[in-house]
Amino acid sequence: MKHESRRSFLSKLATGSALAAGAPTILSGSEAPRPRPMRRVKKRSANDQIQIAIIGAGGMGTIDVNTALDIEGVKLVAACDLYDGRLEKAKEEWGKQGEEDEEVEVDVFTTRDYREVIARDDVDAVIVATPDHWHRRISIDAMKAGKAVYCEKPMVHRIDEGRDVIDVQRATGSTFQVGSQGMSSLGNEKARELFEDGAIGMLTYAEGFWARNSPGGAWQYEIPEDASEETVDWDTFLGNAPKVPFDATRFFRWRNYRDYGTGVSGDLFVHLFSSLHFIVSAIGPDRIMATGGLRFWKDGRDVPDVMLGMFDYPETQHHPPFNLSLRVNFADGTSGNTVLRLVGTEGSLDIGWTDVTLRRNKRWAPTDELRQQQEDERTVRYGERKQMLPPSEVVYEAEEGYWGAHQDHFTNFFEGMRTGETVPEDAVFGYRAAAPALLCNDSYFEEQMLRWDPVTMEVVE
């Protein structure tokens, strides 16, 4: 942590002028903290229309499209999926686009073959929301075809695939963004600001967890009654995975299988890595250990439903060495909670996509040596004088009407397309978030600690 910024923060905190424009009210320990609204000033822009296509129109793909279409100047023109029912739904759901009073009819092109989508001149960008084992190939082919790519997380399926995506993005100059949507949230931005100002002192530890307790949350997705080899392109779905007979469960609940997905680590840990790396400007851990098991959802899946990961982060110019622990539990009686917490020598940050809570563990904060010397002399002469204390807890919340992290992430993606500027979660950032998640899986299945070089982005043998 930069010493001067930390001193500046402590000085402001000690004098009660703090953190953001408009200091929080000084509260006693018995009073509830007053939320401070987080404000985004970026305006949406519709300089020109961007025409997009969806490749993989399942649950997440549908959410991505609907979020993107909420942004001015964006139009969906094509959809690709391997299940006919989703293609029919795409024509129905996106056959009309725009505001209710300005809706226009759109003849959405549909196909099972993603190559037909990226060959179209009217497609500027594609959303890749396929099973993980197709991310690398489609992203690379799309960039080589001159398309911008928004690829759902994790960026790749295997640790040895990340370099290929990075190389192609650099060679083509394409706009490429990984879809860990919480990355672009107001919560992350405020947490980064507080961390860089020294709000929690020196970082020593971080933790994060996801808790779920429902069939849907545990990937027990609905299987359509008409699912068959006639309505599903099974051979294409398998891709580079082992050849097995048609299995509707594997197709519609692919996250449960290592051949196509990346388990709880690739689905959920990667969100936490993305946010953590953004907030503290980290590039990744150098030691990775994992344990867990299949405790409840014993439905034929071959990935755990409880996973615990431990990670050692080495010192960099942006942060001291610290430890990280992550966990996911798909049978958690508390259910539904997602938390990322940073713990420092003088406080902690609890970080959500729409709120941040700062807690301080010091009753007072020194300002500078001269001031402290004067206070010491006064204490000797007249006795200790009570001080004006900063709040022990401050809550920052997004103001009403905030359109959310997901829309922020797409706004940044489209802005990158229009300006040519680097997006927040490009291929390098995306790989550095995906790699420790993928290695967490490898550690679990191989039952050993693994080493990773976050600078060179290579496994250390």
C-alpha positions as CSV (number, residue, x, y, z in Angstrom):
1,M,0.0,0.0,0.0
2,K,1.4,3.4,-0.9
3,H,2.4,5.1,2.3
4,E,1.3,8.6,1.4
5,S,-2.2,7.6,0.3
6,R,-2.6,5.6,3.5
7,R,-1.5,8.6,5.6
8,S,-3.9,10.9,3.8
9,F,-6.8,8.5,4.5
10,L,-5.9,8.2,8.2
11,S,-5.6,12.0,8.5
12,K,-9.0,12.5,7.0
13,L,-10.5,9.8,9.1
14,A,-9.0,11.2,12.3
15,T,-10.4,14.6,11.7
16,G,-13.8,13.3,10.6
17,S,-13.6,14.5,7.0
18,A,-13.7,11.2,5.2
19,L,-13.5,9.0,2.2
20,A,-15.9,10.6,-0.2
21,A,-17.5,13.9,-1.0
22,G,-19.7,14.6,2.0
23,A,-18.3,13.0,5.1
24,P,-20.4,10.4,7.0
25,T,-22.0,11.5,10.2
26,I,-19.9,10.7,13.2
27,L,-21.8,8.0,15.1
28,S,-21.6,6.4,18.5
29,G,-21.1,2.7,18.7
30,S,-24.8,2.1,19.4
31,E,-26.1,3.9,16.3
32,A,-26.7,2.2,13.0
33,P,-24.3,3.2,10.2
34,R,-25.8,5.6,7.7
35,P,-25.4,4.4,4.0
36,R,-23.5,6.6,1.7
37,P,-24.8,6.5,-1.9
38,M,-22.4,5.5,-4.7
39,R,-23.0,7.5,-7.8
40,R,-22.2,6.6,-11.4
41,V,-21.8,9.6,-13.7
42,K,-21.1,7.8,-17.0
43,K,-24.0,8.3,-19.4
44,R,-25.1,5.7,-21.9
45,S,-24.2,6.6,-25.5
46,A,-25.9,5.7,-28.8
47,N,-23.3,7.1,-31.2
48,D,-24.0,4.3,-33.6
49,Q,-25.8,1.0,-33.7
50,I,-24.0,-2.1,-32.7
51,Q,-25.4,-5.3,-34.1
52,I,-24.8,-8.4,-32.0
53,A,-25.4,-12.2,-32.2
54,I,-25.8,-14.8,-29.4
55,I,-23.9,-18.1,-29.7
56,G,-25.4,-20.3,-27.0
57,A,-29.0,-19.1,-26.2
58,G,-29.5,-20.9,-23.0
59,G,-30.2,-19.3,-19.6
60,M,-27.1,-17.1,-19.3
61,G,-27.0,-16.3,-22.9
62,T,-30.6,-15.1,-22.8
63,I,-29.9,-12.9,-19.7
64,D,-26.8,-11.5,-21.6
65,V,-28.8,-10.6,-24.6
66,N,-31.7,-9.0,-22.7
67,T,-29.1,-6.9,-20.7
68,A,-27.3,-5.8,-23.8
69,L,-30.5,-4.8,-25.5
70,D,-31.3,-2.5,-22.6
71,I,-28.4,-0.3,-23.8
72,E,-29.1,2.3,-26.4
73,G,-27.8,1.6,-29.9
74,V,-27.7,-2.2,-29.7
75,K,-29.6,-4.7,-31.8
76,L,-29.7,-8.5,-31.9
77,V,-29.6,-9.8,-35.5
78,A,-28.7,-13.5,-35.1
79,A,-28.8,-16.4,-32.7
80,C,-27.1,-19.8,-32.7
81,D,-27.9,-22.8,-30.5
82,L,-27.7,-26.6,-30.8
83,Y,-31.3,-27.1,-29.5
84,D,-34.1,-26.2,-31.9
85,G,-36.4,-25.1,-29.1
86,R,-34.0,-22.2,-28.2
87,L,-33.8,-21.1,-31.8
88,E,-37.6,-20.9,-32.0
89,K,-37.7,-19.0,-28.7
90,A,-35.1,-16.6,-30.0
91,K,-37.3,-15.6,-32.9
92,E,-40.2,-15.1,-30.6
93,E,-38.5,-13.3,-27.8
94,W,-36.3,-11.0,-30.0
95,G,-38.5,-10.6,-33.0
96,K,-39.4,-7.2,-31.7
97,Q,-36.8,-4.9,-30.2
98,G,-36.7,-1.4,-28.8
99,E,-38.7,0.6,-26.3
100,E,-42.4,-0.3,-26.1
101,D,-43.5,2.8,-27.9
102,E,-40.7,2.4,-30.5
103,E,-40.6,-1.3,-31.1
104,V,-39.4,-2.5,-34.5
105,E,-39.7,-6.0,-36.0
106,V,-36.4,-7.8,-36.4
107,D,-36.0,-10.9,-38.6
108,V,-33.5,-12.7,-36.3
109,F,-31.3,-15.1,-38.3
110,T,-31.1,-18.5,-36.5
111,T,-28.7,-21.5,-37.1
112,R,-27.1,-24.4,-35.3
113,D,-23.7,-23.5,-36.9
114,Y,-21.8,-20.7,-35.2
115,R,-19.6,-20.3,-38.3
116,E,-22.7,-19.0,-40.2
117,V,-23.0,-16.3,-37.6
118,I,-19.5,-15.1,-37.6
119,A,-19.5,-15.1,-41.5
120,R,-22.3,-12.5,-41.6
121,D,-21.4,-8.9,-42.5
122,D,-24.2,-7.5,-40.3
123,V,-22.8,-8.9,-37.1
124,D,-20.4,-6.6,-35.2
125,A,-20.0,-8.6,-32.0
126,V,-20.9,-12.0,-30.6
127,I,-21.8,-13.2,-27.1
128,V,-20.3,-16.6,-26.5
129,A,-22.5,-18.3,-23.8
130,T,-21.8,-21.9,-24.8
131,P,-20.6,-24.6,-22.5
132,D,-17.0,-23.9,-21.3
133,H,-15.3,-26.4,-23.6
134,W,-16.4,-24.3,-26.7
135,H,-15.2,-20.9,-25.4
136,R,-11.7,-21.0,-26.8
137,R,-12.5,-22.2,-30.3
138,I,-15.5,-19.9,-30.9
139,S,-13.8,-16.9,-29.4
140,I,-10.7,-17.3,-31.6
141,D,-12.7,-18.0,-34.8
142,A,-14.9,-14.9,-34.1
143,M,-11.9,-12.6,-33.5
144,K,-10.2,-13.9,-36.7
145,A,-13.5,-13.1,-38.5
146,G,-13.3,-9.5,-37.4
147,K,-15.9,-9.7,-34.6
148,A,-15.8,-8.3,-31.1
149,V,-16.3,-11.0,-28.5
150,Y,-18.0,-11.0,-25.2
151,C,-17.2,-14.5,-23.8
152,E,-18.9,-15.8,-20.7
153,K,-16.6,-16.8,-17.8
154,P,-14.4,-18.7,-17.4
155,M,-12.5,-17.6,-20.5
156,V,-11.3,-21.1,-21.2
157,H,-12.0,-24.7,-20.2
158,R,-8.4,-25.9,-19.7
159,I,-5.3,-24.2,-18.3
160,D,-3.4,-24.7,-21.5
161,E,-6.0,-22.8,-23.7
162,G,-5.6,-19.3,-22.3
163,R,-2.5,-18.3,-24.2
164,D,-4.1,-19.0,-27.6
165,V,-7.0,-16.5,-26.8
166,I,-4.5,-13.9,-25.7
167,D,-2.3,-14.3,-28.8
168,V,-5.3,-13.9,-31.1
169,Q,-6.7,-10.9,-29.4
170,R,-3.3,-9.2,-29.6
171,A,-2.8,-10.2,-33.3
172,T,-6.3,-9.1,-34.4
173,G,-6.7,-6.1,-32.1
174,S,-10.3,-7.2,-31.5
175,T,-12.3,-6.0,-28.5
176,F,-12.6,-9.0,-26.3
177,Q,-14.2,-9.1,-22.8
178,V,-14.8,-11.9,-20.4
179,G,-18.3,-11.9,-18.8
180,S,-17.7,-11.8,-15.1
181,Q,-20.3,-9.1,-14.9
182,G,-19.7,-8.1,-11.3
183,M,-16.3,-6.8,-12.3
184,S,-17.7,-3.5,-13.5
185,S,-20.0,-2.9,-10.5
186,L,-20.2,0.3,-8.4
187,G,-19.4,-1.9,-5.4
188,N,-16.0,-3.0,-6.9
189,E,-15.2,0.6,-7.9
190,K,-15.9,2.0,-4.4
191,A,-13.9,-0.9,-2.8
192,R,-11.0,-0.2,-5.0
193,E,-11.0,3.5,-4.2
194,L,-11.2,2.7,-0.4
195,F,-8.5,0.1,-0.6
196,E,-6.1,2.4,-2.6
197,D,-6.8,5.2,0.0
198,G,-5.5,2.9,2.8
199,A,-8.9,2.5,4.4
200,I,-8.1,-1.0,5.9
201,G,-4.4,-0.5,6.4
202,M,-2.2,-3.3,5.1
203,L,-4.0,-6.2,3.5
204,T,-3.3,-9.5,5.1
205,Y,-6.2,-11.8,4.2
206,A,-9.2,-12.0,1.9
207,E,-12.1,-14.5,1.8
208,G,-15.1,-15.1,-0.4
209,F,-18.0,-17.6,-0.6
210,W,-21.2,-18.5,-2.5
211,A,-24.0,-20.3,-0.8
212,R,-26.9,-22.0,-2.6
213,N,-29.6,-24.3,-1.5
214,S,-31.9,-25.0,-4.5
215,P,-32.0,-27.4,-7.5
216,G,-31.6,-24.5,-9.9
217,G,-28.8,-23.0,-7.9
218,A,-27.1,-26.5,-8.0
219,W,-27.5,-26.7,-11.9
220,Q,-30.5,-29.0,-11.9
221,Y,-31.8,-27.2,-15.0
222,E,-35.0,-28.1,-16.7
223,I,-34.8,-30.7,-19.5
224,P,-37.4,-30.1,-22.3
225,E,-39.8,-32.9,-23.0
226,D,-38.9,-32.9,-26.7
227,A,-35.1,-33.2,-26.2
228,S,-33.9,-35.8,-28.6
229,E,-31.2,-36.5,-31.2
230,E,-33.5,-34.8,-33.7
231,T,-33.9,-31.6,-31.8
232,V,-30.4,-31.4,-30.4
233,D,-27.1,-31.4,-32.4
234,W,-25.4,-33.8,-30.0
235,D,-22.3,-34.5,-32.2
236,T,-21.5,-30.8,-32.4
237,F,-22.1,-30.3,-28.7
238,L,-19.5,-32.9,-27.8
239,G,-16.8,-31.1,-29.8
240,N,-13.4,-32.1,-28.4
241,A,-15.0,-33.9,-25.5
242,P,-15.0,-37.8,-25.3
243,K,-17.6,-39.3,-27.6
244,V,-20.6,-40.7,-25.7
245,P,-24.2,-41.6,-26.7
246,F,-26.8,-38.9,-26.6
247,D,-27.7,-37.9,-23.1
248,A,-30.1,-35.0,-22.6
249,T,-29.0,-34.6,-19.0
250,R,-25.4,-34.0,-20.1
251,F,-26.6,-31.5,-22.7
252,F,-28.9,-29.4,-20.6
253,R,-27.0,-29.8,-17.3
254,W,-23.5,-29.6,-18.7
255,R,-22.1,-27.7,-15.8
256,N,-22.2,-30.9,-13.8
257,Y,-19.6,-32.6,-15.9
258,R,-15.9,-32.0,-16.3
259,D,-16.0,-32.8,-20.0
260,Y,-17.9,-29.6,-20.7
261,G,-17.8,-27.4,-17.6
262,T,-15.4,-26.3,-14.9
263,G,-17.5,-27.0,-11.8
264,V,-18.1,-24.6,-8.9
265,S,-14.7,-23.2,-9.2
266,G,-15.0,-22.2,-12.9
267,D,-18.6,-21.0,-12.5
268,L,-18.3,-19.1,-9.2
269,F,-14.8,-18.8,-7.8
270,V,-13.9,-17.0,-11.0
271,H,-16.3,-14.2,-10.2
272,L,-14.5,-13.7,-6.8
273,F,-11.1,-13.8,-8.4
274,S,-12.1,-11.2,-11.0
275,S,-13.4,-8.8,-8.3
276,L,-10.5,-9.3,-6.0
277,H,-7.9,-8.8,-8.8
278,F,-9.7,-5.6,-9.9
279,I,-10.0,-4.1,-6.4
280,V,-6.4,-4.7,-5.2
281,S,-4.7,-4.7,-8.7
282,A,-3.6,-8.3,-8.2
283,I,-2.5,-10.6,-11.0
284,G,-2.9,-13.9,-9.2
285,P,-1.7,-16.4,-6.6
286,D,1.4,-18.5,-6.8
287,R,0.2,-21.4,-4.6
288,I,-3.1,-23.2,-4.9
289,M,-4.7,-25.8,-2.8
290,A,-8.3,-27.3,-2.8
291,T,-10.5,-29.8,-1.0
292,G,-14.2,-30.6,-0.9
293,G,-16.5,-33.3,-2.0
294,L,-19.9,-34.3,-3.4
295,R,-22.0,-34.1,-0.3
296,F,-25.6,-33.7,-1.4
297,W,-26.3,-33.5,-5.1
298,K,-25.5,-37.1,-5.9
299,D,-27.3,-37.1,-9.3
300,G,-24.5,-38.5,-11.5
301,R,-22.4,-35.3,-11.7
302,D,-18.7,-35.7,-11.5
303,V,-17.8,-32.4,-9.8
304,P,-18.1,-31.5,-6.1
305,D,-20.9,-29.5,-4.7
306,V,-18.8,-28.3,-1.8
307,M,-15.3,-26.8,-2.5
308,L,-12.8,-25.0,-0.4
309,G,-9.8,-23.3,-2.0
310,M,-6.7,-21.7,-0.4
311,F,-4.4,-19.4,-2.3
312,D,-1.1,-17.6,-1.5
313,Y,-0.6,-14.2,-3.2
314,P,3.0,-12.9,-3.4
315,E,3.9,-9.3,-2.8
316,T,3.7,-6.9,-5.7
317,Q,4.0,-3.1,-6.1
318,H,0.3,-2.8,-5.5
319,H,-0.3,-5.0,-2.5
320,P,1.6,-6.9,0.3
321,P,1.6,-10.7,0.4
322,F,-1.7,-12.0,1.6
323,N,-3.8,-15.2,1.8
324,L,-7.1,-15.9,0.2
325,S,-9.7,-18.5,1.1
326,L,-12.8,-19.3,-1.1
327,R,-15.7,-21.7,-0.6
328,V,-18.8,-22.8,-2.4
329,N,-21.6,-24.9,-0.8
330,F,-24.6,-26.0,-2.8
331,A,-26.4,-27.4,0.2
332,D,-26.1,-24.4,2.5
333,G,-29.0,-23.9,5.0
334,T,-28.3,-20.2,5.1
335,S,-28.7,-20.0,1.3
336,G,-28.2,-17.3,-1.2
337,N,-25.3,-15.4,0.3
338,T,-22.4,-14.1,-1.7
339,V,-19.6,-12.3,0.1
340,L,-16.1,-11.0,-0.7
341,R,-14.2,-9.6,2.2
342,L,-10.8,-7.9,2.5
343,V,-9.2,-7.8,5.9
344,G,-6.3,-5.5,6.7
345,T,-4.4,-4.4,9.8
346,E,-6.8,-1.6,10.6
347,G,-10.2,-2.7,9.2
348,S,-12.1,-4.7,6.6
349,L,-14.2,-4.2,3.5
350,D,-17.4,-6.4,2.8
351,I,-18.0,-6.0,-0.9
352,G,-21.1,-6.5,-2.9
353,W,-22.0,-5.4,-6.4
354,T,-24.3,-2.6,-5.0
355,D,-22.9,-1.9,-1.6
356,V,-19.6,-1.8,0.4
357,T,-19.3,-1.9,4.2
358,L,-16.1,-0.4,5.8
359,R,-15.3,-1.5,9.3
360,R,-12.5,0.0,11.4
361,N,-10.9,-1.7,14.3
362,K,-9.0,1.4,15.7
363,R,-10.5,3.9,18.1
364,W,-8.3,6.7,16.8
365,A,-5.9,7.3,14.0
366,P,-2.6,9.3,14.1
367,T,-2.3,12.2,11.6
368,D,1.3,13.2,11.6
369,E,4.4,13.2,13.9
370,L,4.1,16.8,14.9
371,R,0.5,16.6,15.8
372,Q,1.1,13.4,17.8
373,Q,4.0,15.0,19.6
374,Q,1.8,18.0,20.6
375,E,-1.0,15.7,21.8
376,D,1.5,13.8,23.9
377,E,2.8,17.0,25.5
378,R,-0.7,18.2,26.2
379,T,-1.6,14.8,27.8
380,V,1.4,15.0,30.2
381,R,0.5,18.6,31.2
382,Y,-3.3,18.5,31.4
383,G,-4.3,14.9,31.2
384,E,-5.8,13.0,28.3
385,R,-8.3,14.8,26.2
386,K,-11.2,12.9,24.5
387,Q,-11.1,12.9,20.7
388,M,-13.6,13.2,17.9
389,L,-13.9,9.7,16.7
390,P,-14.6,8.5,13.2
391,P,-17.4,6.0,12.6
392,S,-16.5,2.4,13.4
393,E,-18.7,1.3,10.4
394,V,-19.6,3.1,7.2
395,V,-22.0,1.6,4.6
396,Y,-21.9,2.7,0.9
397,E,-24.9,1.9,-1.2
398,A,-25.7,2.4,-4.9
399,E,-28.3,5.2,-5.3
400,E,-31.8,4.3,-6.3
401,G,-32.1,3.6,-10.1
402,Y,-28.6,2.1,-10.5
403,W,-29.0,-0.2,-13.5
404,G,-26.6,-2.8,-12.2
405,A,-23.2,-4.5,-12.7
406,H,-24.3,-6.6,-15.7
407,Q,-25.4,-3.6,-17.7
408,D,-22.2,-1.7,-16.6
409,H,-20.1,-4.6,-18.0
410,F,-21.9,-4.5,-21.3
411,T,-21.7,-0.7,-21.5
412,N,-17.9,-1.0,-21.0
413,F,-17.7,-3.7,-23.7
414,F,-19.6,-1.6,-26.3
415,E,-17.7,1.5,-25.3
416,G,-14.5,-0.4,-26.0
417,M,-15.8,-1.3,-29.4
418,R,-16.6,2.3,-30.2
419,T,-13.4,3.9,-28.9
420,G,-10.9,1.1,-29.4
421,E,-9.8,1.5,-25.7
422,T,-9.0,-1.6,-23.6
423,V,-11.9,-3.1,-21.8
424,P,-11.8,-3.9,-18.0
425,E,-11.7,-7.7,-18.4
426,D,-9.7,-8.4,-21.6
427,A,-8.0,-11.7,-22.4
428,V,-5.0,-11.2,-20.1
429,F,-7.2,-10.2,-17.2
430,G,-9.7,-12.9,-18.0
431,Y,-7.0,-15.6,-18.1
432,R,-5.5,-14.5,-14.8
433,A,-8.9,-14.8,-13.2
434,A,-9.7,-18.2,-14.8
435,A,-6.3,-19.8,-14.2
436,P,-6.4,-20.1,-10.4
437,A,-10.0,-21.3,-10.7
438,L,-9.0,-24.1,-13.2
439,L,-6.0,-25.0,-11.1
440,C,-8.2,-25.2,-8.0
441,N,-10.1,-28.0,-9.8
442,D,-6.8,-29.7,-10.8
443,S,-5.6,-29.5,-7.2
444,Y,-8.8,-31.1,-6.0
445,F,-8.8,-33.9,-8.4
446,E,-5.0,-34.5,-8.3
447,E,-5.0,-34.2,-4.5
448,Q,-2.0,-31.9,-4.4
449,M,-0.8,-28.3,-4.0
450,L,0.0,-26.6,-7.3
451,R,2.2,-23.7,-8.2
452,W,1.4,-20.9,-10.7
453,D,3.5,-18.0,-12.0
454,P,1.0,-15.1,-12.3
455,V,3.5,-12.9,-14.1
456,T,4.4,-15.3,-17.0
457,M,1.0,-17.1,-16.7
458,E,2.5,-20.6,-16.6
459,V,2.2,-23.6,-14.4
460,V,5.3,-24.1,-12.3
461,E,6.4,-27.8,-12.4
